[in-house]
């Protein structure tokens, strides 16, 4: 439950920084989240842990499509997140790979170069990140490619101020986790403006916005945990400095409304069990496919680590020693782009805002895909797909904003008497009056306005999908002919 902070994106938040066994000579047992926090080159407000084999099993058991790589065991991360957008100001982390990879080979595969920072061999990638191949098949990642921050990470000086909340969360046993994400939000919200934002929330019922805001503003942090038994056992916990017990009767509805208003609807939260224990409010229930996909898609590091892991798993394409564009790399890129398109198509958005955020998120994932040895025409195809998704997101956002402005005016003018005169009749009989009182409520007009705005957004969405399908079919034919292999 946070106030005005999107939890699905938060849910999705945690993939980020750390240290591996490179120049730091970090021991395996030290490679835990608390150790990462203590070595952070800058203050982190988010941590995350991901066990890909366990999560892959849960997704398959839940009949969810999974493209998680089989060449990564664990990912440990920390980050500094922008609290409004929940996008990282910096992100970094490390993964344990199934196969080792050499720095020179990695640089050649990515189109980057090998550098030395703080006495450690690192790889600069044109994807704007540093990679640090380490001992025990570890791969360190830092993004953006800030050389000074990388130096601090590899050879830390004065330790950054650490979050006590995150240090507490980092003590969880990874043995039983598929996924863990935590965000420090202490002192993020002021109760006074928050109370204003809560006015009009249907879920508050008889609760005063001021009393609810006072509790929400006392939140220390939020965490999401998925164990190794089932995706039906997601645990979402908010820790406060005040008792949240008074929120229990409205907790599910309030959480759903907060998510809805932030464009990241997660209707499954209405079915979650909730309890208050001391200063904690804990929700437990199933995690939907779209919520999990959102969680895994907010950060780029997992995708980047997976792409590198695939390079470590196989030799560089022997059929393409020149390093130029080739059919295999182009087809892999084509398939990856269409995975994002299918995710967009399958997503059941609850609102235009949710659809816009989902499309924008998948456009960014396409932007971040590697393009080395990919046919230029295929790269253009990926860029066009991303632009189409982003364009539709913008259309939906504009429609929602315009609709909101009209609804606000309708709320002010509902029930007003309109002046004027009128005459009608037969044989000289006439009627004259000063006007009438509109019997329709603001809600009546606003419902119509919402429907019109949604029609504009979804009409553009359907048109985009039609154009995208036509473009995809043409590219598939062209590439199949060019490389004599089925795309």
C-alpha positions in Angstrom: 0.0 0.0 0.0 2.0 3.2 -0.4 0.3 6.3 -1.2 0.5 7.4 -4.7 3.4 5.1 -5.5 2.7 2.4 -8.0 3.2 -0.9 -6.3 3.2 -3.1 -9.4 6.1 -1.1 -10.7 7.4 -1.1 -7.2 6.6 -4.8 -7.1 8.6 -4.8 -10.0 11.3 -2.8 -8.7 14.2 -4.6 -7.3 17.0 -5.6 -9.7 20.2 -3.7 -8.9 23.8 -3.2 -7.7 26.4 -5.2 -6.0 29.9 -6.5 -6.1 31.2 -9.7 -7.4 34.4 -11.6 -7.0 36.5 -9.4 -9.2 39.0 -6.9 -7.9 37.2 -6.8 -4.6 38.1 -10.4 -3.9 34.6 -10.8 -2.3 34.1 -14.3 -0.8 31.0 -16.3 -1.8 29.5 -16.2 1.6 29.7 -12.4 1.6 27.7 -12.1 -1.6 24.4 -11.3 0.1 22.2 -8.3 0.1 23.5 -6.9 3.4 27.1 -7.2 2.1 26.1 -5.4 -1.1 24.4 -2.6 0.8 27.5 -2.1 3.0 29.7 -1.8 -0.2 27.3 0.5 -2.1 29.2 3.4 -3.8 26.1 5.6 -3.3 23.0 5.5 -1.1 20.6 2.8 -2.3 16.9 2.8 -1.5 16.0 -0.6 -3.1 17.2 -4.1 -3.0 16.3 -7.3 -4.8 17.0 -11.0 -5.1 15.9 -13.3 -7.9 16.4 -17.1 -8.3 15.7 -17.8 -11.9 15.4 -21.6 -11.9 12.9 -21.5 -9.0 10.9 -18.7 -10.6 10.9 -20.4 -14.0 9.4 -23.5 -12.4 6.7 -21.5 -10.7 5.7 -19.8 -13.9 5.5 -23.1 -15.8 3.4 -24.6 -13.0 1.1 -21.7 -13.2 0.8 -22.2 -17.0 2.5 -18.8 -17.6 4.8 -18.4 -20.6 8.4 -18.2 -19.5 11.5 -17.2 -21.4 13.9 -17.0 -18.4 17.3 -18.2 -19.3 18.6 -21.5 -17.9 22.1 -20.1 -17.7 21.7 -17.9 -14.6 21.2 -19.1 -11.1 20.8 -16.0 -8.9 20.8 -12.2 -9.3 21.4 -9.9 -6.3 20.8 -6.2 -6.7 20.5 -2.8 -5.1 19.6 0.6 -6.6 18.7 4.2 -6.1 15.1 4.7 -7.4 13.3 7.8 -8.3 10.3 7.6 -5.8 7.8 9.1 -8.3 8.4 7.1 -11.4 10.1 4.1 -9.7 12.9 4.2 -12.3 16.5 3.8 -11.2 18.8 6.7 -11.1 21.5 4.1 -11.2 21.3 0.3 -11.1 23.9 -2.4 -10.7 24.1 -6.0 -9.7 25.7 -9.3 -10.3 24.5 -12.7 -11.5 25.9 -16.2 -11.1 26.2 -17.7 -14.5 26.1 -21.3 -15.5 29.3 -20.8 -17.6 32.3 -18.5 -17.3 32.9 -15.8 -19.9 36.1 -14.0 -20.8 36.3 -10.2 -20.9 37.8 -10.0 -24.4 35.2 -12.5 -25.9 32.4 -10.6 -24.1 33.6 -7.2 -25.4 33.8 -8.6 -29.0 30.4 -10.1 -28.8 28.8 -6.9 -27.6 30.7 -4.5 -29.8 32.4 -2.9 -26.7 35.9 -2.8 -25.4 38.0 -4.0 -22.4 39.1 -1.4 -19.9 40.9 -1.4 -16.6 39.3 0.4 -13.7 40.6 0.3 -10.1 43.0 -2.4 -11.2 40.2 -4.6 -12.4 39.5 -5.8 -16.0 36.0 -4.6 -17.1 34.0 -4.4 -20.3 32.3 -1.3 -21.5 29.2 -2.0 -23.5 27.5 0.3 -26.0 24.3 -0.5 -24.1 25.5 2.1 -21.6 26.7 -0.3 -18.9 29.9 -1.8 -17.5 30.3 -5.5 -17.1 32.7 -7.1 -14.7 33.5 -10.8 -15.3 34.5 -12.3 -12.0 35.4 -15.4 -10.1 33.0 -18.3 -9.6 31.2 -17.5 -12.8 30.0 -14.2 -11.5 29.1 -11.2 -13.7 28.9 -7.7 -12.3 26.8 -5.1 -14.0 26.6 -1.3 -13.4 24.3 1.0 -15.3 24.6 3.7 -16.5 28.2 3.4 -17.5 29.6 5.8 -14.9 33.3 5.2 -14.7 33.8 7.1 -11.4 30.9 5.2 -9.8 32.4 1.9 -11.1 35.7 2.8 -9.4 34.0 3.5 -6.1 32.2 0.2 -6.4 35.3 -1.8 -7.1 37.4 0.0 -4.6 35.1 1.6 -2.1 36.2 4.5 0.0 33.9 6.1 2.6 30.7 4.0 2.9 27.5 5.6 1.8 24.8 6.1 4.4 22.8 2.8 4.5 19.1 2.2 4.9 18.3 0.4 8.2 15.0 -0.8 6.7 16.8 -2.4 3.8 19.5 -3.9 6.0 16.7 -5.6 8.0 15.0 -6.9 4.8 18.3 -8.2 3.5 18.5 -10.8 6.3 15.8 -13.0 4.7 17.0 -16.5 3.9 17.4 -16.8 0.1 17.0 -20.6 0.4 13.2 -20.2 0.4 12.9 -17.3 -2.1 12.2 -17.1 -5.8 11.9 -13.3 -5.6 12.4 -10.6 -3.0 12.1 -6.9 -3.5 12.2 -4.1 -0.9 11.9 -0.3 -1.2 12.7 2.2 1.5 10.1 5.0 1.5 10.7 6.5 4.9 9.9 10.3 5.0 8.8 10.1 1.3 5.3 11.4 2.0 3.9 14.4 3.9 0.5 13.7 5.5 -1.0 17.1 4.5 -0.8 17.0 0.7 -1.4 13.2 0.9 -4.7 13.9 2.7 -5.8 16.1 -0.2 -4.9 13.4 -2.7 -7.0 10.9 -0.8 -10.1 13.0 -1.0 -12.6 11.3 -3.2 -11.3 7.8 -2.7 -14.3 5.6 -2.6 -12.4 3.0 -0.6 -12.1 5.3 2.4 -15.8 5.0 3.2 -16.3 6.6 6.6 -12.6 7.1 7.3 -11.3 10.6 7.3 -8.6 11.3 4.7 -6.5 13.0 7.3 -6.4 10.0 9.6 -5.6 7.6 6.7 -2.9 9.9 5.4 -1.3 10.2 8.8 -0.8 6.4 8.8 0.3 6.1 5.2 2.8 8.9 5.6 4.5 6.9 8.4 5.5 4.1 6.1 9.1 3.0 6.5 9.2 0.6 3.5 7.5 -1.9 1.3 8.5 -5.4 0.4 7.4 -8.2 -2.0 8.2 -11.8 -1.5 7.5 -14.9 -3.6 8.5 -18.2 -2.2 9.3 -21.4 -4.0 6.1 -23.3 -3.7 3.6 -21.3 -5.7 2.9 -17.9 -7.3 -0.3 -18.0 -5.3 1.7 -17.2 -2.2 2.9 -13.7 -2.9 3.4 -11.7 0.3 3.3 -7.9 0.1 4.2 -6.1 3.3 4.1 -2.4 4.3 5.9 -1.4 7.5 4.9 1.7 9.4 6.0 3.6 12.5 2.3 3.8 13.5 -0.2 0.9 13.9 -2.1 0.3 10.7 -4.8 -1.8 12.3 -7.5 0.9 11.7 -6.9 0.4 7.9 -7.8 -3.3 8.0 -11.5 -2.9 6.9 -10.5 -0.8 3.9 -7.0 -2.2 3.1 -7.8 -4.2 0.0 -10.0 -1.6 -1.6 -7.5 1.2 -0.7 -4.6 -0.7 -2.2 -6.5 -1.4 -5.4 -7.6 2.2 -5.8 -4.1 3.5 -5.2 -2.9 1.1 -8.0 -5.7 2.0 -10.3 -5.1 5.7 -9.9 -1.5 5.2 -10.7 -2.2 3.4 -14.0 -0.9 0.0 -12.7 -4.1 -1.9 -11.9 -3.8 -5.2 -10.2 -7.4 -6.4 -9.5 -6.1 -9.6 -7.8 -5.4 -7.6 -4.7 -9.1 -7.6 -3.8 -8.8 -11.3 -3.1 -5.7 -11.1 -1.0 -5.8 -11.9 2.7 -4.7 -9.0 4.9 -3.6 -8.8 8.5 -2.1 -6.2 10.8 0.7 -7.3 13.1 2.3 -4.6 15.3 3.3 -1.9 12.8 3.0 -4.1 9.7 0.2 -4.5 7.2 0.7 -7.8 5.3 -1.2 -8.9 2.2 -1.0 -12.5 0.8 -2.5 -13.9 -2.3 -1.9 -14.9 -6.0 0.2 -12.9 -8.3 -1.2 -12.5 -11.8 0.8 -12.9 -15.0 0.6 -9.2 -15.8 1.8 -8.2 -12.4 4.7 -10.6 -12.5 5.6 -9.5 -16.0 5.6 -5.9 -14.8 7.8 -6.9 -11.8 10.3 -8.6 -14.1 10.2 -5.8 -16.7 10.9 -2.6 -14.8 14.6 -3.0 -14.7 17.0 -3.7 -17.5 19.7 -5.6 -15.6 18.0 -9.0 -15.6 17.6 -8.8 -19.4 21.2 -7.6 -19.8 22.5 -10.4 -17.6 20.5 -13.0 -19.5 21.7 -11.8 -22.9 25.3 -12.1 -21.7 24.6 -15.5 -20.1 23.5 -16.7 -23.5 26.8 -15.6 -25.0 28.6 -17.5 -22.3 26.6 -20.6 -23.1 27.6 -20.9 -26.7 30.5 -20.0 -28.9 30.3 -17.0 -31.2 28.5 -18.0 -34.4 31.2 -19.9 -36.3 29.3 -19.4 -39.5 29.9 -15.6 -39.2 33.6 -15.0 -38.5 33.5 -11.6 -40.1 31.2 -10.3 -37.4 28.7 -8.8 -39.9 24.9 -9.1 -40.0 23.7 -12.7 -40.1 20.4 -14.5 -40.2 20.7 -16.3 -36.8 21.3 -13.1 -34.8 18.6 -11.3 -36.8 16.1 -14.1 -36.2 16.8 -14.1 -32.5 16.2 -10.3 -32.4 13.0 -10.7 -34.4 11.8 -13.4 -32.0 12.6 -11.3 -28.9 10.8 -8.2 -30.3 7.7 -10.3 -30.9 7.8 -11.7 -27.4 7.3 -8.1 -26.3 4.5 -7.6 -28.8 2.7 -10.7 -27.6 3.0 -9.5 -24.0 1.4 -6.3 -25.0 -1.4 -8.1 -26.9 -2.1 -10.5 -24.0 -2.2 -7.8 -21.3 -5.7 -7.2 -19.8 -5.4 -3.5 -18.9 -7.9 -2.2 -16.4 -7.6 1.4 -17.5 -6.0 3.5 -20.3 -3.3 4.6 -17.8 -2.4 1.0 -17.1 -2.3 0.2 -20.9 -0.1 3.3 -21.6 2.4 2.3 -18.9 2.5 -1.3 -20.1 3.1 -0.3 -23.7 5.8 2.2 -22.7 7.5 -0.4 -20.5 7.7 -2.9 -23.4 8.9 -0.2 -25.8 11.8 0.5 -23.5 12.6 -3.2 -23.4 12.8 -3.3 -27.2 15.0 -0.2 -27.1 17.5 -2.0 -24.8 17.9 -5.1 -26.9 21.3 -5.9 -28.3 21.6 -5.3 -32.1 25.2 -6.5 -32.8 25.2 -8.5 -36.0 21.5 -7.9 -36.5 20.4 -6.9 -40.0 19.9 -3.1 -40.3 16.4 -3.6 -41.7 15.6 -5.7 -38.6 17.0 -3.1 -36.3 14.7 -0.5 -38.0 11.8 -2.9 -37.5 12.4 -3.1 -33.8 12.7 0.7 -33.6 9.5 1.1 -35.5 7.7 -1.3 -33.2 8.9 0.5 -30.1 7.8 3.8 -31.6 4.4 2.5 -32.3 4.0 1.2 -28.8 5.2 4.5 -27.4 2.9 6.5 -29.7 -0.1 4.6 -28.6 0.9 5.1 -25.0 1.0 8.8 -25.6 -2.4 8.8 -27.3 -3.9 7.1 -24.4 -2.3 9.4 -21.9 -3.6 12.5 -23.8 -7.1 11.0 -24.1 -7.1 10.3 -20.3 -5.9 13.8 -19.5 -8.4 15.4 -21.8 -11.2 13.3 -20.4 -10.2 14.2 -16.9 -10.3 17.9 -17.7 -13.8 17.6 -19.1 -15.0 15.5 -16.1 -13.7 18.2 -13.7 -15.7 20.8 -15.5 -18.8 18.6 -15.6 -18.5 18.1 -11.8 -18.6 21.9 -11.4 -21.5 22.5 -13.7 -23.8 19.6 -12.8 -27.3 20.7 -11.7 -27.0 24.3 -12.8 -30.1 26.2 -13.9 -29.9 27.5 -17.4 -31.7 30.7 -18.3 -33.7 31.4 -21.5 -37.2 31.8 -22.9 -39.2 29.6 -25.2 -42.7 29.8 -26.8 -44.8 27.2 -28.5 -48.4 26.3 -28.8 -51.5 26.5 -31.0 -53.9 29.4 -31.5 -51.7 32.0 -29.7 -51.0 30.0 -26.5 -47.5 30.5 -25.4 -45.1 29.6 -22.6 -42.1 31.6 -21.4 -39.7 30.6 -18.6 -36.3 31.4 -17.1 -34.7 28.0 -17.9 -34.5 24.5 -16.4 -32.6 22.4 -13.9 -30.5 19.6 -15.4 -31.6 16.4 -13.6 -28.5 14.4 -14.7 -25.7 14.0 -12.1 -22.0 14.8 -12.7 -21.5 11.0 -12.6 -23.8 10.6 -15.6 -21.9 13.0 -17.7 -18.5 11.8 -16.5 -19.3 8.2 -17.3 -20.1 9.2 -20.9 -16.8 11.2 -21.0 -14.8 8.3 -19.7 -16.4 6.0 -22.4 -15.5 8.5 -25.1 -11.9 8.9 -24.0 -11.5 5.1 -23.7 -12.9 4.7 -27.2 -10.3 7.1 -28.6 -7.5 5.3 -26.9 -8.5 1.8 -27.7 -9.4 2.6 -31.3 -5.8 3.8 -31.7 -4.6 0.7 -30.0 -6.4 -1.6 -32.3 -5.3 0.4 -35.3 -1.7 0.1 -34.0 -1.9 -3.7 -33.7 -3.3 -4.0 -37.2 -0.4 -1.9 -38.7 2.1 -3.8 -36.5 0.9 -7.1 -37.8 1.2 -6.0 -41.4 4.7 -4.7 -40.8 5.7 -7.9 -39.1 4.4 -10.1 -41.9 6.4 -8.0 -44.5 9.6 -8.1 -42.5 9.2 -11.9 -42.0 8.9 -12.4 -45.7 11.8 -10.1 -46.6 14.2 -11.7 -44.0 13.1 -15.3 -45.0 14.0 -14.6 -48.6 17.2 -12.7 -47.8 18.7 -15.4 -45.5 17.0 -18.5 -46.9 15.7 -19.5 -43.4 12.3 -19.3 -41.9 11.7 -16.2 -39.7 
